[in-house]
Amino acid sequence: MEWSRMFSITKEVYFCYGHRLMHHAGKCRNIHGHSVKASITLTQESLNEHGMVCDFADIRQCVDGFIEEYLDHNLLLHKEDSLIPYLIQNNERFLALDEHPTAEVLSKMLYQHVKKAGFTVTDVTLWETASAYARYREN
């Protein structure tokens, strides 16, 4: 059996957001916020002409605009959240999602954005707290 050799790199990014999980049985049903770390891992079998999988700055540039526009210092809500009419009426910033705004969903959103940009993303891990994280990857 021959093992394939792979190179991987990981870039960490940080941002803050608020959310609530509708119908959650615990405290997460209330509006609260997180200061999170997301780790974006790229993997390739060979290195580019510069001896890299990718320049870390290229990953950062890819995710900065997405995070700034959609996630950072934003209130993330399910599209059926009863707060949305109030937020619209008061010109408050929010993002309505088709799915509940969990760490799992946010890691998937970041993964799909990086993949769509053409990077060889393997997985995205999002730490909601120092001791709890969610990871998204595709086969």
Stockholm file with secondary structure:
# STOCKHOLM 1.0

chainA/1-139         MEWSRMFSITKEVYFCYGHRLMHHAGKCRNIHGHSVKASITLTQESLNEHGMVCDFADIRQCVDGFIEEYLDHNLLLHKEDSLIPYLIQNNERFLALDEHPTAEVLSKMLYQHVKKAGFTVTDVTLWETASAYARYREN
#=GR chainA/1-139 SS CCCCCCEEEEEEEEEEEEECCTTCSSGGGSCEEEEEEEEEEEEESSCCTTSCSSCHHHHHHHHHHHIIIIITTEEEEETTCTTHHHHHHTTCCCEEESSCCCHHHHHHHHHHHHHHTTCCEEEEEEEEETTEEEEEECC
#=GC SS_cons         CCCCCCEEEEEEEEEEEEECCTTCSSGGGSCEEEEEEEEEEEEESSCCTTSCSSCHHHHHHHHHHHIIIIITTEEEEETTCTTHHHHHHTTCCCEEESSCCCHHHHHHHHHHHHHHTTCCEEEEEEEEETTEEEEEECC
//
